[in-house]
Amino acid sequence: MNNRENTCSACDGSGLLMDDEQWKYPCTICGGDGIFKAGDSPEQRPIDVDDMNRTLE
C-alpha cells in the first residue's frame, strides 16, 4: 500500500482522472501510477483532443 505522503493528490492514488462527462484518462501529474514523490516533475506530454475537447488516446 502506498504511503499517503507519496500519493498523487491530483488523482488520489488511483492513477486516473475523470472529466465532467465521466471520461477517465491517465493522470497527467503522476503519469498514471498514482505515486508522486518530492522531486518528481509532472509528466510533460501534449494531450491530443478532438473538436469537442475530449482527450484522444
Protein Blocks (a to p, Z undefined) as FASTA:
>chain_A
ZZfklpcfklnonopacdfkopacddfkloonopacehiacddddddddfkopacZZ
